Amino acid sequence: MEIARSSELSVRPATDDDKGAIYRLLQIAPYHHIHVDWHVPVDWLGTPGFVVSEISESGGERAVIACLAAAADPPPAAWVRVAAIQSGQQPQSLLKLMLQQVVPYLRDSGIRELGWFPVRLWPEQWIMNLGFRQVNRIVTFFKEGTEIPSLPDNGIEIRNAEVTDMSELAALEEEAFHPLWRHSAQGLRLAFWQSQSFKLAEIGGRIVGFYYSVEGINRESAHLVRITVARGLQNQGIGSALMASALDSFRRRGVRQVTLNTQVDNVSSHRLYQRFGFRRMEDELPVWALEL
């Protein structure tokens, strides 16, 4: 990857030597972003999609003033995983320079879409000028209590997941979701080790769905991170069986409040959540994407 230069400003691949500067930026920069997933920012160091912008200081020293990491896990879609810009800089210009360095690498790697899900909304001032368009919105559902409606006995077995299941679950995700929303086997392994509960649904020994959850804002709350049902098997009670298992697990742990997130256009999942007593919250967060 070539180094982009503009007078005293340059953009180059991030290295392990930049780790301290990147963490300082993420702690103090007014503009910062870390993608919501199971990775930590330094997981992407050493990949061509992680770059830093630096300037010359008096005495010839170089100072990192911005960083950007874009990575696919899995391809063919990638996310902006990390972004930070020091105060006193020009965010749109720096983002443009760093994207110009990263996008050719993504294209050459077969990536066709770069997503950005900014929980902090600062990029919205410039994101459309960088070529991104809004492709969805994320909404939160909330449930007070862990009550479960009566369900038919449909022969669905629920068991604890094992780390050896993750490759099969990644294949299930590939069939079920648009590329932006898929998890890789490695991403699912990270989720497995960091989740509070991770269970599978099986019919006749075949895995047909799964869910995993984490602790919420306190010990009396839980966040249901994911419910995935095999493509072609929706509306057969699998999602309901997984949700009932999750709520029963929360009840036994003393959980009183449950949250989950989903896309605004995932109407079938909305119906499932509302059937179990979840109510949709008003706040929504935009999801942006850049076609490559």
N, C-alpha and C positions, 0 to 999 in steps of 0.2 A: 504494500500500500504506500503511495506517495504521500509526502508531507505537504499539506496546503499552507502557503504563507501569504500574508498580507502585511507589508512593512515589518513591524516588530511582532506581529501576531502570527502564530502558527498553530496548525492542528496536526496531531500525530497520534499513532496508536498508543493506548495506555499500557503501561508495564507494571510489574510488581513494585517498582520504585515509586510509583505514583499512589500507592495505596493510602498512605497517610494524608496526602493532599486531597484525595477524593473523599475520604471520610470527613475531613475538616469542612470541605465544601458542603457535603450533605448535612452537616450539623449546623452551619452558620449562614449558608447562602439563603437569601430571601426567596430565590427561585430554586426549588429542588423537588425531585420526584423519584420515588422507588416503586417499581411495579408491584402490585399485590400478588405475590405468589410465594413459593417455598424457598426461593433462592435468596442469597445475600449478594450485595452488589459486587463483591470481589470475585464471585463465581465466574464472572464474564471477563476478568482480566486476562490478557494474553490472546483474546480473540480479536480479529480485525474489526469487529463491530463495536469495539469499545475504544473511544478516542478522547483525548483531552485537548483543550485549547490553552495555550500559554503565551505570555508576553515577556519581553525583555525588561529587566529592572536595572537600576543603576548598579554598576559593577559587573554587568554582564550576566547576572543570575537570571534564570528563567522561573516564572511563577505561573502555576496552574490557576486559571481563572474560570474554567468551565469544563464540564465533561458530559459525555453522552454514550450510552451503551444500548445497542439494538441487537437482539438475538432471537433465534428461532428455537423453540423447544416444545413441540417438534415443527419442522418445516411442513408445508410451504409458506407458512405465515410466521411473522416475527412480531415482537412487541418492543416498544421503547422501555427498557428495563431500568435505566438509570439516567437522570439528567440533573444537572446543577449548574447555576450561573452566579458568580460572585456579584455582590452589590456594586453599583457604579458602572456596570457594563451595559452593552446593548443586546438584550436577550434575543431578539429576532435575528439580528445579524450573526450572532454566535451560533444559534441553532441552525441557521441556514448553512454556515460554513461546515459545521460538524456533520450535518446530514449529507452534504455534498461529498464528504469523505466516506461515509458509511454506506450510502445507498448503492454505489456500484458494486461493492463487495456483496451486499445482500442479493442483488440481481444475479451476479455471477454464481451465487450459491443456490440459485433456483427459488429464491424467495419472491413471492408475487404480491405480498401485502404486508405493510408495517402498521400495526395497531398502536394506539396510545390511549391508555385509560388513566387520566390524571385525577386522582382523588382530590388533590388541591387544584383549583381551577385556573391557576395563573397562566398556563399555556394558551387558554382560549383567546387571549388578546392577539396572539400571533399565529395560531395554528393553521387557520385557513389560508393565510398568506404563504405558508410553507407547503401548501398543496394537499393538506389533510381535509377530509370531509367527514361529517358526522354520520356514522353507520348504525348506531344503536344507542340505547340508554339503559342504564342499570337501575333497577328499583329494589327496594328492601321490603320484605314481608316480616311481620312481627306476630308472635303468638304468646298470649299470657296463659301459663299453665301447660300441661302435657296430656290433656285428655285426648283419647283416640276414639273416633266413631266406630261403630260395629262394622266388621268387614267379613266377607264370605271366606270360607276355607278353600283356597284355590290351589293348594298343593305346592306353593312356593316355599322353598327352604331358605332360611337366613343363617349364615355362618360368619365367623370372624375371617377377615382377609388374612392372607399370608404374603410375605414379600415376594414369594415365587409366583404369585398371581398377577403381578403388575404388568408383565408383557401382554398377557391376555386382555387385561383391562384396557391397556393402551390401544389394542386392536379394536376393542368394542367402542372406544371413544372416536377412533378414526372413522368408523362407520356412522356414528350417531351425530357428529357435530361438524359444523363449518370449521375450516382450518384454524381460524383465530381462537376458537374455544376448546381446542383439543389439548389434552395433557399427554406428554410422552411417558414411556415406562419409567425413565429416570425421575421425571417430575412427580409421578405417582409414588415412587419409592420415597422421595422426600416427604410427600404428604403422609405416607404411611407412618414414617418414623416420628412425625411432628403432630399427628392428629390425636385426638382423644378417643375417637371411636372410628373404626373402618370395617364395614361389613359388606358382604356380598349376598345377592339373591341368586338361587339356582333352581332350575326346573330339570328334573331327570339327570342331575349331575352337570348340566351345562350352565355356565355363568351367564345370567341374563340382565344383570344390573348391579349397582353398588352405590354406597353412600359413605361419606366420611364427614366428621365434625370436629370442631375445636371448642375449647372453653370460650365463653363470651367475655364481656367486660368485667365479670366477677364470677364467683363460684356458683352463683344461683342462676347463671345464664349460660346459654350454649349457642353456637353459630353453626348451622348446617351448611357446610361449604359446598357440597356436591351431591346431587342425585343423578345418576346416569342409568338409562334404560336402553337395552339393545334395540337397534333400529329394526322396525317391523314388528316389535313386540309391545308397542305402546297400547294403552287402553285395555290391558289384560290383567290389571291389578298388581303389576310388579312395583310401580312407583308407590302405590298405596302400602304394599307390604314393607318396602324399605322405609317409608315415612313412619309407619307404625312401629317398626323396630327401633328407629332413631328416638322417637318420643318415649318409648318404653325405657330405653337406655337412659335418657335424660331424667325421667321420673325417678329411677332407682338411684340416681346421683343427687337427687334433691334440687334439680333445675326447675326454676319457676318461669323463666322467660326464654324464648327461642327466636332467633332471627335467621334469615337467609336472604341471599341476593339472586336475582335472575334478570334476564333481558326483558325489556318492555314488550317485545314482539313474541315472546315465548308463551303464548296464550294458553296452551295445554297445561303447562306447568302451573300457571296462575290458578287454573281450575282445581288442580290437585291441592295446592296449598290452601285455597279458600275452603275446600271441603274438609280440611283438617283444622279449621278455625283460625288460620292466619289472616291477618288483614294487611292490605297494601298501604305502605307509608307514602307520604306526599313527595318527599325529596327524590330526585332522580339525578344520576350522574352520566354525562355524555361519554360515548366511546367513539374515538376518531380513527380513521385509517387512511393511509397513503398507498395508492395503487402503484406498484413498481413495474 
